[in-house]
């Protein structure tokens, strides 16, 4: 695979696991590198393979740089950028 998009620099993102998601992964956060041109779907695939987390999941909120994945215009097709921060945590209820 020597196409132009495959030679892009890797992007490094931070994934933060909070509350019960932290219990499932055994860590609070980690820095992960993905090939240039990667999308949120690549993160979903990686999380499923590494931690058996299946997203979307009604029991896990997924946030990219402060916005819910469902709020993003391209949803899981949203491209990753160096320094992106993903937070995964259970939904919060209040009243």
TORZA-12197 format. One line per 5 residues: number of its first residue (from 1); their letters; for each residue z negated, y, x of C-alpha. Coordinates in Angstrom, 2 decimals. Layout:
N
NUM) A) Z,Y,X | ...
***
This chain:
95
1) XXXXX) 0.00,0.00,0.00 | 1.25,2.90,2.07 | 2.08,5.31,-0.70 | 1.08,8.96,-0.28 | -1.84,8.79,-2.71
6) XXXXX) -3.32,5.86,-0.80 | -3.65,7.89,2.40 | -5.90,10.55,0.83 | -9.36,10.93,2.31 | -12.19,9.08,0.67
11) XXXXX) -14.38,10.99,-1.76 | -18.14,10.69,-1.48 | -20.17,10.94,-4.63 | -23.86,10.58,-5.43 | -24.99,8.31,-8.24
16) XXXXX) -28.51,8.86,-9.55 | -30.23,6.14,-11.54 | -33.10,7.36,-13.70 | -35.90,5.65,-15.66 | -34.90,2.18,-16.91
21) XXXXX) -31.49,2.31,-15.19 | -33.38,2.71,-11.89 | -35.29,-0.48,-12.75 | -32.00,-2.32,-13.29 | -30.41,-1.18,-10.02
26) XXXXX) -33.53,-1.20,-7.85 | -32.77,2.25,-6.47 | -33.09,5.88,-7.47 | -29.81,7.09,-6.01 | -27.06,6.23,-3.59
31) XXXXX) -24.05,7.84,-1.98 | -20.85,5.91,-2.59 | -17.36,6.41,-1.17 | -14.23,5.80,-3.21 | -10.61,6.09,-2.09
36) XXXXX) -8.95,9.45,-2.69 | -7.38,9.61,-6.13 | -10.15,7.49,-7.70 | -11.24,8.14,-11.26 | -14.39,7.62,-13.31
41) XXXXX) -12.94,4.27,-14.38 | -13.25,3.16,-10.74 | -16.96,4.02,-10.86 | -17.32,2.02,-14.10 | -15.66,-0.99,-12.45
46) XXXXX) -17.83,-0.65,-9.33 | -21.06,-0.41,-11.37 | -20.11,-3.50,-13.36 | -19.38,-5.51,-10.23 | -22.41,-4.31,-8.24
51) XXXXX) -25.12,-4.05,-10.91 | -23.67,-5.71,-14.02 | -23.82,-2.35,-15.83 | -21.16,-2.12,-18.52 | -20.22,1.44,-19.41
56) XXXXX) -19.86,2.94,-21.89 | -23.16,1.62,-23.18 | -25.08,3.12,-26.12 | -28.30,2.63,-24.10 | -27.09,4.58,-21.04
61) XXXXX) -26.12,8.25,-20.88 | -23.49,8.91,-18.21 | -23.21,12.46,-16.88 | -20.75,13.88,-14.32 | -21.84,17.20,-12.83
66) XXXXX) -23.88,18.03,-15.93 | -21.32,16.96,-18.56 | -21.31,13.78,-20.58 | -18.33,11.57,-19.84 | -17.26,11.77,-23.48
71) XXXXX) -17.15,15.59,-23.21 | -14.63,15.48,-20.38 | -11.04,16.06,-21.55 | -9.71,13.10,-19.53 | -12.79,10.92,-20.17
76) XXXXX) -12.69,7.91,-17.78 | -9.38,9.13,-16.33 | -11.20,12.13,-14.82 | -10.60,12.27,-11.08 | -13.47,12.16,-8.61
81) XXXXX) -14.09,14.96,-6.12 | -16.16,15.02,-2.96 | -19.75,15.91,-3.83 | -19.61,14.87,-7.50 | -22.96,13.82,-8.93
86) XXXXX) -23.21,11.12,-11.57 | -26.49,10.55,-13.41 | -27.20,7.45,-15.47 | -30.24,7.38,-17.72 | -31.35,6.18,-21.15
91) XXXXX) -30.71,8.46,-24.13 | -33.51,10.88,-24.84 | -34.83,11.24,-28.36 | -36.99,14.01,-29.65 | -38.07,15.63,-32.77
***
